[in-house]
Amino acid sequence: MVYEKLSAWVDAHRDAFLADLENWLSVPSVKGEAEPGAPFGPENRKALSLALEDARRYGFVTRDFDGYAGDITLGDGAETLGILCHLDVVPAGDGWSKPPFHLTVENDRLIGRGVMDDKGPALAALYAMRAVRDCALPLKDKVRLILGCDEETGMSDMRYYAQKADLPHYGFSPDAEFPVIHIEKGGLNLLLSKVTDSKISAPIEIESLQAGERCNVVPGIARAVVAVSDVPDLEERVAAIAQKRAFSLSTRALGDGRYEIVAEGLCAHASTPHLGKNAAGMLLIALADLNAGGAIGETVRALSEWIGLEGNGESLGIAISDPDSGPLTCNLGILRYDGNLFSAQLDIRYPLNVTEETLCGKVAMRLSPAKIALTRISGHAPHHVPKEHKVVQGLLRAYNEATGLEGYAFAIGGGTYSRMMPNTVAFGPNFPGEVDTCHMPDEYISQEKMFLCIKTIALAIARLACEEC
């Protein structure tokens, strides 16, 4: 009976939800330069202000934590159920066929940057709270929707929030997949660097490299500029490599014997590198096949062998797995060379049975023959909430009731706000069997699944924070 009431409310508010979603997606809330009151740039500030304004319009109490984060509260109670979402998004990147910062409704699909990750689910949670309130379900616990603005680039927003507010007692983050994610792998970002202070000539000399904007995205485009001498057939050689390797490669003459070589892959989230095709790895392999050299030639050849298109760190010596949290993943997210400084960044997601100290040691040992320096940029330990915890069991119950499917708890490589709060897990928005389009071009979710997500979150609130009903 409870689910039927909530479901009917959601169905009656479909048009209003889509109108609000269009407004939220239209703000290109990619992290920018800090300004007063806008620690993550003006667009992230605008996104937060818009969300809190909409919540007040719908009758909720809101708080703004200096532009770092905000929260929206429903009800009262001895404990607090937290719902953690973020309003910042990764850059649009390459390969879009639709305007990224606009809601495109095409057949059953809702398309736009942030529709899955994580503006759509954030708005879904707000509408779920409205449904619970308007259906007059009796709350025993307070419900608090927490909206951050720096999830994609370090989660400093949640650290700030934790300093300023009391934390929820338990909760969930609709920023991953259903049914329930109770383990998030550890995360480790590494910088590989080398300064080239000598000029080494070669028939094909690498002058510059560029790929990627964010380390947690599989880069879809990679570019190299090379200077060519005594190699009249460069374009034919690149085409032959493309055919042999099944790579998408192109060349463009720049004049004076210089060429741009472009590798085109497929963007994906760094936690699921197998769903993309790493253009940076493709470019390294192509340059090694060309025997391209110069000051950075040895480094390029080494990394084409040790990283290349691998997504599991095997050739770096760090491949590992365990039954509960699955295998390690390794993404080459950023590649740069300006003729003097070479740098690359790795995004590593690791299981419960290894430490970042062990991983750093193994990578350093592998890189040492090529004299590539290794620097730890950031990292965090794995996050684990036991399956027996009430939040896991309550969410599984809600999922079962809303979908008619058997729920289960599992692990992911993605990192959500869950690890920033006690007793918090990830719950939705992606359903089993659906394509995960987070961080990809033409990011989308089906309308059917979006509204099922709202209903499922509303029922989860009822089963966790309401009196038995």
Secondary structure, DSSP 8 states (H G I E B T S, - for coil): -HHHHHHHHHHHTHHHHHHHHHHHHTS-------BTTBTT-HHHHHHHHHHHHHHHHTT-EEEEETTTEEEEEE---SSEEEEEEE-------S--SS-TTS-EEETTEEESTTTTTTHHHHHHHHHHHHHHHHTT--BSSEEEEEEES-TTTT-HHHHHHHHHS---SEEEE-SEESSEEEEE-EEEEEEEEEE--S----SEEEEEEEE-S-TTEE-SEEEEEEEESS-TTHHHHHHHHHHHHT-EEEEEEEETTEEEEEEE-B-EETT-GGGSB-HHHHHHHHHHHTT-BSTTHHHHHHHHHHTTT-SS-GGGT---EETTTEE-EEEEEEEEE-SSEEEEEEEEEE-TT--HHHHHHHHHHHHGGGT-EEEEEEEE--EE--TTSHHHHHHHHHHHHHHSS---EEEESS--GGGGSTTEEE--EE-TTS---TTSTT-EEEHHHHHHHHHHHHHHHHHHHB---
